[in-house]
Amino acid sequence: SAKDVLTNADGKAADKKVIVTISKLKSGNNKTITDNYYFADSARKLELKAIIKPCELNSVEWSFDENTNMPKAAFTEGVLKGESPEVLMNVYSKSDKTYTKAIAVSDMTAGDVYVARIEGVSDTNYAVAASFKNPIYTFAYGTKAESPTEPTKAEKNKALLKLREGLLLSAENGELTFKWGEVNGADGYLVYTGILGSKYGKAVTVNDGCTYTFNISDESKVYKAYVKAYKLIDGKKYILAKSYGLRYAGAKKDGYNATSVKAKKNLKIKVKSTKIIGAYVYVSRNKKSVKKTGKKAYLKYWSTNTKIATVSSSGKVKGVKKGKCYIYAMARNGIKKKIKITVY
């Protein structure tokens, strides 16, 4: 503290030169200088060194200018009273997930969807916080609507199929790798992991790729993971799809993890009739391959087109109308079998 370095043991003023470093001051205007901070009278030989950090901005309020058909933003949290620092932003294509190529207004196409992204602030007395809440705004250029509508049921169904296609939980060198399918139109993914028998941990946001790696802390435990794909509209996250929860056992829990899923590659079925897929799983136990059937196989099933064929939780397929689709049979660690269904 300043008192400790400015006084001797007897409490009297120290007759020496000292340096006091202040590391948690925040400035919000150009008048905030070291002379503002006064610790002792002129009789004390004091050199004061202040490290002054800029005010951190945590959020913006988005609006839409119907005259320009472009979004506007104003900082809300962290701004000092009476000040309005200018927001610096760029516009990117919706498909540019890494925000590498900014687009000029003159190059934008009416009706296309774009993303406005906060890049910084013009006033050096301010800085954008690392935990900034709503840095992007999705909008359709050249329209009167402020933003695209919420995800439709059809969009969610497509997202769910894509998410499930790539699901897999595997282990190598003491780490678990969780994978999922890339969802078109998703701005990011929320990944949840944990140990079987306990609650899931807090969501981890993944914006680059469809993979998340975490450690195996105990080889005798069973680990679990699931993922949600989300879409950002006006800075708010809308869930497109939520995956099945996968499980993977550590090396000391033998005979748990599936090594393969077996079933016929093709299945033909009449309209309104039913058939059992008959899928089964192989697990490794004592270095031998063991077959698991029925409920002990722990399989999840789904159809890529329920208008053609549906499938029950036990693997019973029902023909709905003539056509072709696929049924997936997935083990609890994500290993799966794809079966072609022909309804006639």
Beta strands, then each sheet from edge to edge (+ up, - down):
strand 1: 18-27
strand 2: 46-57
strand 3: 60-65
strand 4: 70-75
strand 5: 87-93
strand 6: 113-121
strand 7: 126-128
strand 8: 136-140
strand 9: 168-172
strand 10: 175-179
strand 11: 188-195
strand 12: 204-206
strand 13: 211-215
strand 14: 222-233
strand 15: 236-242
strand 16: 246-249
strand 17: 258-262
strand 18: 266-269
strand 19: 274-276
strand 20: 280-285
strand 21: 288-292
strand 22: 300-303
strand 23: 309-311
strand 24: 316-319
strand 25: 323-330
strand 26: 336-343
sheet 1: 1+ 2+ 7+
sheet 2: 3+ 4-
sheet 3: 5+ 6- 8+
sheet 4: 9+ 10- 13+
sheet 5: 12+ 11- 14+ 15-
sheet 6: 12+ 11- 14+ 16-
sheet 7: 17+ 20- 21+
sheet 8: 18+ 26+ 25- 22+
sheet 9: 19+ 24- 23+
end
